[in-house]
Amino acid sequence: KGRNIAMADIESASERVTLGPERRGRVVSQQEKAVTAYHEAGHALVARMVPHADPVHKITIVGRGRAGGYTQLLPDEERHLWSKSQFQDALVWILAGQASEELVFGEATTGASNDLERATGIARDMVTRYGMSDVLGPLALGRHEGLVFLGKDMAERQEYSEETARLIDQE
């Protein structure tokens, strides 16, 4: 290729760093390929349909790292602020992979575990950090502190009652 670096090279390097190397040697059954394809198609179709999702950039069922496949959305422009509508649409398209598995195959698989973690994190942050709860109102609950000796790890100090904690969980 010479000394030129193409956009495809940058994307490949970015995927390798964020998701891990391609798992080319792994034998994947036709059933697992089908589940992964429908899962990723569910993400992509719903992301395309909800008004506040970023455009779909890439869909693949080629495994990388622990992911069996992935759907990548990229914003049109740099974003520093997120609205409640954007978060809600993100929750919808993130959960659409598992929903599509259930619609097509009658049950979900473990392939949605990372999606569920991401969706839970977004929903919890909406309620506890960003004041986007219709039940609790515009409150930030808990104090998020960066601990220098732990690097990027964060600690959250609970500064609310057990009753409020129950409302957070319900919300």
RAQUI-V206881 format. One record per helix or strand. SS is the DSSP state (H for helix, E for strand). FROM is the first residue (numbers start at 0). TO is the last residue. If there is no record, write none. Layout:
ss=SS from=FROM to=TO
ss=SS from=FROM to=TO
This chain:
ss=H from=6 to=18
ss=E from=21 to=21
ss=H from=29 to=48
ss=E from=54 to=59
ss=E from=63 to=63
ss=E from=66 to=66
ss=E from=69 to=73
ss=H from=83 to=104
ss=H from=109 to=127
ss=E from=132 to=132
ss=E from=136 to=136
ss=E from=142 to=145
ss=H from=147 to=149
ss=E from=153 to=156
ss=H from=161 to=169
